Structure formats: C-alpha cells, structure tokens
Amino acid sequence: MASIVIIEDEKILGRQLRNALATAGHELTLAVSGEAGLKAFDSAEPDLALIDLRLPDQSGLDLITTIRDRFPEVMLIMMTAYGSVSTAVEAMRRGASDYLQKPLDLEDVRQRVELALSRGRTERELEYHRTRAASTPDEVVGSDTRIHAIFEQIDNLASANLEPGRRPTILLTGETGTGKGLVARAIHEALGAGPFIELNCTGLPSSLVEEELFGHERGSFTGAVGSRTGLFEAADGGAIFLDEIGHLEMGVQAKFLKVIEEKRVRRLGASRERALDVHVLAATNRVLSEAVDEGEFRADLFHRLAVLNFEIPPLRDRTADIPLLAGRFCREVGQQYQRSNVRIEDSAMRLLRQYPWPGNVRELRNIIERSILLSRTDSITEDILAPMLLGTKRPKNEFALPEGGIHLAELEANLITQALARAKDNRTQAARLLGLTRDQLRYRMEKFGVS
C-alpha cells in the first residue's frame, strides 16, 4: 500500500495506469504536467512516481533531477515512446530506478512498480540501520519446552498466511535480559520475514519517540532540513518491535494506539496519512495490568497489544538451556575475537548451572565474553569463572539447616508471605525485603500460589 504519482499528459493512458495500480490497494494521484506533478508531491507525499519523458512544460529528465534533489527518498520510473539506450542511461544517472517503453503492458507496469516499492522499503531499512546508533541484542531463544510451546502457536498463525498488517499484535513479557528481543525476531522470521525494525522505548528522550516512530517532513521543525522516514514506514511489509513498551509516555501511547488500530501513520508536519502493512510486536518487563491499575498505561492499548501474550521464563528456571546457550556464546564471541575453538571445562560449566543468573541470558553472554577476554587459552576454567560468579554480593544472614532438613518450597512461600505482611501488601517493598525485583517476586507468588 503506497502513494503513487503519475505524471503523464496523455489523460487516457494516465487513467489506465491509475486503474491498473489501484487494484493493488495503492493511492494514486494524476498530473498532466511537470509543474502539476511537483504540486502533487507536496500533497500526496508519494513513495513512487511514474514520469513521462516528454511533458508539455518540461523534459521528464529535468523533472527527475528536480524531484531527486527535493525528494531523495521517492522511487522514480521513467516512461517514454521515444526510447533509446542513451535516454535510459541518462534517466538512471539522474536517479530513476527503472525505465518503461511505450506502448505499456499494464501487467508489466504493475510488476515493475511492486519491485521498485520493495527496493525502496529495503533501502529505507538499510538507511535506518546505518543512521541509528544502536545494535541488535545478541540473545538466544534456547530450547525450553515453554518457548517451544510459543512457537507451536506461531506455527498455527503462520499457516493462516496473513499479510503483516493483518497479523495479531504480540506482547512478550518477562524479566530483563531473558531474550525477548531475539524471540521477537524468531517469531517474525517464522511468519515470513521482511523488514524487522526495532526500537527500545527507554533508549530515547520522550520528546524524540514520536519523531522516531512516525518520521517528519522537511521544515516541520527547526533543523528539519530534509524529510525522514519513521520506524513504522521503514517496517512496511514486515514488522516493528517495540521493546520496553511499558515506558512510553501516555500521550505517545494514544497516538500509537491509533496507528496499530488503523494501520496508518502521519509524519510530523505532514498533511496526509500513509497506509501501512506492518506487524506489531512489543515487549516489556513491567506488569502492564498493574500499570493500567496505577494509571500509568492505557487499558485500551494494553488489550490491543496483548492479543497474543507470551511470557519468556527467566534463565534460572531453564537451567537445562545453560550449556546450549553458553556454547553458542562461546562460538559467537570467540569468532568476534578470532578465538574459534573456545570451550568450557566441565567444572566451569557446573558453576554456570549453579549460579542464579539475576541478569538472565544477557548476563550469561557478558560472563562468557569477559571469560574469553581474560583467558590466555581456548579453555574457560573454573578459576576464571569463580571470581565473577562467587564474588557477587551474598545475604548477610546465615541459616543453619535443621538436622531433619526442610521443605525449601514451603520455606520460600512462607518468607514471601511474611515479607508481604510486613510491607502491608506493597509488592515493591516486599521484593526489596527479599532481595528480589518486583517481577521476580510476582513470579514466585504465582509459582507457590501466594496471594
């Protein structure tokens, strides 16, 4: 779904092109001269333009040069009945992406237009990754049965073969560092891939989130010397992943809700909206239902996001994954530092499996990277890991194990109950008393049935 301007002085041909391209859902604007075409650009804000070589007021080649200078992101296709190799080469040199010879085959035109639009989406995505100072998290999904259950549901969704914009929104929850970003990417690839654009909602000043999401037009504010594609547009035909969605400001939440419901976006300073074909995935370590109760998150947005809601379990509850994840990190980080044969000794692996991993998968990767940098050989030993894992802060209180032993689950449930009572049911305070995060406490409450 794109905005297309047709600049053609033969009115019958222009209408034929409009009708042929409208069947694909595109928005079409007709102009019969170069001047009228430039005026149409200001209102239609096109993604692509079809331009005749000979126009009543100027050459199509000169018009391409003017458009390329003013609207560098628009894809351009030249049309002419007076074709020659030199004309085609000159059109390409001035910025056209393709060249069509009259008389036109309308089916060929449709295919060439779709190809150009696809190329434009790819270029926008590449430009976004070139200019955005952020990297993709290198976390691993793992092989836990609960995660496999998630992908069984995704397989069912994939069998429906829906376009990105018609897919249900997906919300991933879980503690920080559990690998929600890579799960989102794996879900996207399982559904058919395409562009995958990611934004960490805590990584930008709140004043810039709207511009990042929706883009802006030239002159929309001081310093906007050119137009900029927003993340939603860059993700057209694919998916956008909004990490830490729970930290969006209420005002931005309202605009975001409108976008995912209507699948249309308006750039800052623009006069019209653009149709989108985008799948929305989001993640957060907040309990959004509680944020809704506290008035910090919109209830309608929460319900719109959580059409499919998957919780990613913490690493301490899937210790069987640790050898698999550690091995993969050894290969990836080892390759990064030109150490392709790094391995973890058995005694060191036992330490990894015994550690509680408060930082989850992200912490495991950092530990592996630090160990590779500290090791002078290709073996990660217990001596290297122990100072990092066993030197962490321990509780000050020591408990003597009774001779008859204890039931650990009952003890943990009892301590959680005491902490909640002392904190007068304030979960944040109770978690602090137990040395846990709020999410860790919530998980244990559910696990042991503590209300």
GIJOMO-V979246 format. One record per residue. N is the residue number from 1. SS is DSSP state (H for helix, E for strand, - for the rest). D_FIRST is the distance of its C-alpha to the first C-alpha in Angstrom with 2 decimals. Layout:
{{N	SS	D_FIRST} {N	SS	D_FIRST}}
This chain:
{{1	-	0.00} {2	-	3.77} {3	E	7.14} {4	E	9.53} {5	E	13.27} {6	E	15.59} {7	E	19.20} {8	-	21.45} {9	-	24.82} {10	-	25.09} {11	H	23.64} {12	H	23.65} {13	H	21.74} {14	H	19.19} {15	H	18.68} {16	H	18.53} {17	H	15.76} {18	H	13.79} {19	H	14.49} {20	H	13.76} {21	H	10.21} {22	H	9.50} {23	-	10.40} {24	-	7.29} {25	-	5.53} {26	-	4.82} {27	E	7.39} {28	E	10.49} {29	E	13.76} {30	E	16.95} {31	E	19.96} {32	-	23.26} {33	-	24.83} {34	H	24.41} {35	H	25.51} {36	H	23.11} {37	H	20.24} {38	H	21.34} {39	H	21.55} {40	H	17.99} {41	H	16.95} {42	H	18.75} {43	H	16.98} {44	H	13.40} {45	-	13.26} {46	-	11.05} {47	-	9.65} {48	E	11.19} {49	E	14.01} {50	E	15.95} {51	E	19.58} {52	E	22.67} {53	-	25.79} {54	E	28.19} {55	-	27.36} {56	-	30.10} {57	-	30.47} {58	-	29.79} {59	E	28.94} {60	H	25.39} {61	H	26.75} {62	H	27.99} {63	H	24.74} {64	H	22.95} {65	H	25.66} {66	H	25.21} {67	H	21.44} {68	H	21.91} {69	H	24.61} {70	H	22.79} {71	-	19.17} {72	-	19.72} {73	-	16.36} {74	-	14.46} {75	E	14.24} {76	E	16.49} {77	E	17.40} {78	E	20.79} {79	E	21.83} {80	E	25.52} {81	-	28.26} {82	-	30.79} {83	-	29.73} {84	-	31.96} {85	H	31.83} {86	H	32.86} {87	H	30.07} {88	H	27.41} {89	H	29.07} {90	H	29.27} {91	H	25.57} {92	H	24.75} {93	H	27.47} {94	H	26.05} {95	-	22.60} {96	-	20.60} {97	-	18.83} {98	E	19.46} {99	E	21.68} {100	E	21.51} {101	E	24.80} {102	-	25.33} {103	-	25.76} {104	-	22.16} {105	-	21.22} {106	H	17.95} {107	H	17.21} {108	H	18.02} {109	H	15.75} {110	H	12.71} {111	H	13.94} {112	H	14.76} {113	H	11.45} {114	H	9.79} {115	H	12.93} {116	H	12.77} {117	H	9.35} {118	H	10.90} {119	H	14.04} {120	H	12.72} {121	H	11.57} {122	H	15.03} {123	H	16.80} {124	H	15.53} {125	H	16.72} {126	H	19.97} {127	H	20.54} {128	H	20.17} {129	H	22.75} {130	H	24.96} {131	H	25.21} {132	-	25.35} {133	-	28.98} {134	-	28.67} {135	-	29.12} {136	-	27.85} {137	-	30.58} {138	-	32.54} {139	-	33.39} {140	-	33.93} {141	-	32.94} {142	-	36.34} {143	-	37.72} {144	-	38.76} {145	H	38.66} {146	H	36.77} {147	H	33.92} {148	H	34.03} {149	H	33.77} {150	H	30.48} {151	H	29.05} {152	H	30.44} {153	H	28.18} {154	H	25.20} {155	H	26.15} {156	H	26.06} {157	H	22.55} {158	H	21.49} {159	H	23.07} {160	-	20.61} {161	-	17.87} {162	-	15.12} {163	-	11.55} {164	H	11.83} {165	H	10.55} {166	H	13.08} {167	-	15.91} {168	-	18.76} {169	-	19.48} {170	E	22.47} {171	E	25.38} {172	E	27.96} {173	E	31.35} {174	-	34.59} {175	-	36.91} {176	-	36.07} {177	-	35.99} {178	-	35.54} {179	-	32.57} {180	H	29.66} {181	H	27.43} {182	H	28.14} {183	H	27.84} {184	H	24.29} {185	H	23.50} {186	H	25.30} {187	H	23.38} {188	H	20.05} {189	H	21.49} {190	H	22.87} {191	-	19.51} {192	-	18.02} {193	-	17.76} {194	-	14.97} {195	-	15.15} {196	E	17.69} {197	E	18.25} {198	E	21.42} {199	E	23.03} {200	E	26.57} {201	-	26.80} {202	-	30.52} {203	-	30.19} {204	-	29.16} {205	-	31.01} {206	H	29.58} {207	H	29.07} {208	H	26.57} {209	H	24.47} {210	H	22.21} {211	H	21.69} {212	H	21.07} {213	H	18.44} {214	H	16.57} {215	E	17.66} {216	E	19.32} {217	-	19.59} {218	-	22.64} {219	-	25.65} {220	-	24.38} {221	-	27.57} {222	-	30.62} {223	-	29.89} {224	-	26.17} {225	-	26.84} {226	-	23.27} {227	-	19.77} {228	E	18.73} {229	E	15.58} {230	-	16.03} {231	H	16.10} {232	H	13.17} {233	H	10.90} {234	H	13.08} {235	-	12.55} {236	-	8.77} {237	-	9.01} {238	-	12.57} {239	E	14.92} {240	E	16.64} {241	E	20.38} {242	E	22.33} {243	E	25.98} {244	-	28.71} {245	H	26.44} {246	H	29.72} {247	H	30.57} {248	-	27.81} {249	-	29.40} {250	H	29.23} {251	H	27.46} {252	H	24.60} {253	H	24.55} {254	H	23.81} {255	H	20.76} {256	H	19.55} {257	H	20.12} {258	H	17.95} {259	H	14.96} {260	H	15.38} {261	H	16.08} {262	H	13.30} {263	-	10.56} {264	E	10.24} {265	E	12.25} {266	-	14.46} {267	-	16.23} {268	E	19.99} {269	-	21.08} {270	-	17.75} {271	-	17.82} {272	-	14.29} {273	-	11.84} {274	E	8.39} {275	E	5.96} {276	-	6.52} {277	-	6.99} {278	-	10.59} {279	E	14.01} {280	E	16.75} {281	E	20.28} {282	E	23.21} {283	E	26.91} {284	E	30.08} {285	-	33.83} {286	-	34.48} {287	-	35.34} {288	H	32.62} {289	H	34.49} {290	H	37.44} {291	H	35.34} {292	H	34.13} {293	H	37.82} {294	-	38.76} {295	-	36.20} {296	-	34.37} {297	-	31.10} {298	-	29.19} {299	H	29.87} {300	H	26.58} {301	H	24.65} {302	H	27.06} {303	H	26.55} {304	H	22.74} {305	H	22.99} {306	-	25.73} {307	-	24.15} {308	E	25.40} {309	E	28.13} {310	E	29.96} {311	E	33.02} {312	-	33.88} {313	-	37.71} {314	-	39.75} {315	H	41.36} {316	H	44.88} {317	H	44.02} {318	-	42.83} {319	H	45.60} {320	H	45.36} {321	H	42.18} {322	H	44.09} {323	H	45.58} {324	H	42.25} {325	H	40.41} {326	H	43.34} {327	H	43.53} {328	H	39.89} {329	H	40.32} {330	H	43.46} {331	H	41.62} {332	H	38.69} {333	H	40.86} {334	H	43.65} {335	H	41.40} {336	H	40.28} {337	-	43.96} {338	-	45.03} {339	-	46.93} {340	-	45.56} {341	-	48.45} {342	-	48.49} {343	E	49.71} {344	E	50.83} {345	-	54.42} {346	H	55.21} {347	H	56.99} {348	H	54.09} {349	H	51.66} {350	H	53.92} {351	H	53.54} {352	H	49.76} {353	H	49.86} {354	H	52.32} {355	-	50.46} {356	-	48.52} {357	-	45.44} {358	-	44.64} {359	-	41.82} {360	H	40.45} {361	H	38.59} {362	H	38.01} {363	H	41.76} {364	H	42.59} {365	H	40.61} {366	H	42.29} {367	H	45.69} {368	H	45.13} {369	H	44.11} {370	H	47.14} {371	H	49.40} {372	H	48.33} {373	H	49.01} {374	H	52.41} {375	-	53.54} {376	-	55.56} {377	-	55.10} {378	-	52.34} {379	E	53.52} {380	E	52.43} {381	-	55.64} {382	H	56.78} {383	H	58.54} {384	H	55.30} {385	H	53.34} {386	H	56.14} {387	H	56.28} {388	H	52.54} {389	H	52.44} {390	-	55.94} {391	-	56.30} {392	-	53.81} {393	-	55.11} {394	-	57.07} {395	-	58.17} {396	-	61.53} {397	-	62.95} {398	-	64.39} {399	-	64.93} {400	-	67.75} {401	-	66.87} {402	-	69.36} {403	-	71.62} {404	-	70.20} {405	-	66.61} {406	-	63.75} {407	-	60.68} {408	H	57.96} {409	H	55.24} {410	H	57.64} {411	H	58.61} {412	H	55.02} {413	H	54.25} {414	H	57.45} {415	H	56.64} {416	H	53.20} {417	H	54.93} {418	H	57.51} {419	H	54.96} {420	H	53.00} {421	H	56.29} {422	H	57.42} {423	-	54.09} {424	-	54.24} {425	-	50.99} {426	-	49.12} {427	H	46.96} {428	H	46.35} {429	H	50.13} {430	H	50.95} {431	H	48.66} {432	H	50.39} {433	H	53.79} {434	-	52.80} {435	-	51.22} {436	-	47.78} {437	-	44.35} {438	H	43.14} {439	H	40.70} {440	H	43.57} {441	H	45.78} {442	H	43.21} {443	H	42.81} {444	H	46.59} {445	H	47.02} {446	H	44.71} {447	H	46.41} {448	H	49.90} {449	-	49.15} {450	-	50.29} {451	-	49.18}}
